[in-house]
Amino acid sequence: MKVSIDLEADALLIQFRKGRSAKTIELDKDTNLDLDAKGLPLAIEMLNVTQKIPIKELRSIDVSLPIKR
């Protein structure tokens, strides 16, 4: 998984896995979900991200996943 931000484009991308997007679903006017040919999620893109999330909060992203096997 990869999280990236492009401040020039004011966009945040959360990529779950690599693949070719077969369909994009508009979740709202600034949020898109990319799906592969099987309908599985590839990525979420948020546009105008700094209008929704303060830049201070975007400086660091803490991800903690309690995955047990």
N, C-alpha and C positions, 0 to 999 in steps of 0.2 A: 504494500500500500504506500502511496506517495501523496503528500500534501504540498501544494505549491501556491504561491501568490504572485500575481503580476500587478504591481501597484500602478504601472502606467496604464494598463487596461482596466484596473480596479476590479480584478477577478480573482477568485479563490477556486482552486481545483482540488478535489479529493478523488484520487484515482485508486480504485479498489484493486484493479488488475489490468494488464495490458490486453488489448484486443481491438477489433474493428467494430466501430459503432454501427449498428443496423437501424437503430431507432432512437430518437431523442424525444423525451416527454417533458413538456414545459410544466413544472410544478407550480410556479407562479411567474410573474413577468420577468424576474431576475434569477430564477433557479431552474436549471435543466438537469435531467437525469438521462445518461447515455446507457443504452442496453445493447447487448450483443444479439446475434441472430437467434439465440435460444431464449432471449428475454431476460438474461441475467445481467445484473448491474455491473457497469464498467467504471463509471465516474459520476460525480455530481459537480456542477459548476455553478458558482454564485457570482453574479455580476453586481456592480455597484456595492461591493462588499464593505468598503469603508464608510458607507452611509448607514450600514446596519450594525457593524461591529467596530468598536473603537480601535484605532490603529494600535493603541497600547496593548489591547488584548490579542491582536494579531502577531505581535512580536514573538510570542512563544506559545507553542501548542503542546499541551501535556496530554499524552494518550496513555492510559493505563487499562489494559485488557486482562481481566482475571480469567485467563484461559487455563483450564486444567485438563490433563489427558490421563 
